[in-house]
Amino acid sequence: MNIIIAILLNTFTLLDMGHITIWLCGDSTMSVKETKAYPETGWGMPFVHFWDSTVTIKNLAKNGRSTKTFISEKLWQQFCDGAKPGDYVFIQFGHNDESKDKKERYSTPDTFKMNLVKMIDDARARKVNIILLTPVSRRKFDDAGNALQTHTEYSGYVREVATLKQVPFIDLDEISRRVYQDFGKENSKLLFLQLKPGEHPNYPEGKEDNTHFNEFGARKIAELILAEIRKTDTELTKRIIVPVKK
């Protein structure tokens, strides 16, 4: 009888909370990958498995996108058209905005900040909850085995906008780099798309990628974000089904 009551109470709780969508807006480190790219994995892929039945994840992230191209290609408009009050949007850009050699995606510092402000204002106009993230760190070590910063400028701009607009903020750049440091210079390769020639049919010549994750790495990054969400004072924490690691 106690089990039945518990199930009923849980059902009523879910009904009271209502259904929401978590929108993921960002670049290749977050996006859903095509089969031909496997084992490359965006952190948004394992992220979908953390939530109860009241949550839908809509991953709009795309490879190679900056705030500039995400807006110009109408990907942001998809969010604006589909979002409803009470939804959440996770915004993570910087990797491609900072690429000065790729002019079609490069955003100047002022443009980058302006685009983030636009996204925040658009989301607020729709009564959507915002979580802003710095770009996840690339894997880079010095000769002494220290994990180095790879997004110093653009992560700083994200922090600046988060403070200016007073939005919840996850410093993914910082916390991901700590994980690489914990793994160490060599073992941190296990998180990334690092393959020897002939190891995988999708990459017959091998792959040495220090930006994009494999399945294991994507899950570790998603778990980092989940741990940060648990620290927030939002009702999102009530919808998590993954148990806390001890």
Secondary structure, DSSP 8 states (H G I E B T S, - for coil): -HHHHHHHHHHHHHHHH--EEEEEEE-TTTS---GGGTT-B-THHHHGGGB-TTEEEEE---TT--HHHHHHTTHHHHHHHH--TT-EEEEE--TTTT-TT-TTT---HHHHHHHHHHHHHHHHHTT-EEEEE-------B-TTS-B--S-HHHHHHHHHHHHHHT--EE-HHHHHHHHHHHH-TTGGGGGEEEE-TTS-TT-TT-EEEEEEE-HHHHHHHHHHHHHHHHHSSSGGGGGB-S----
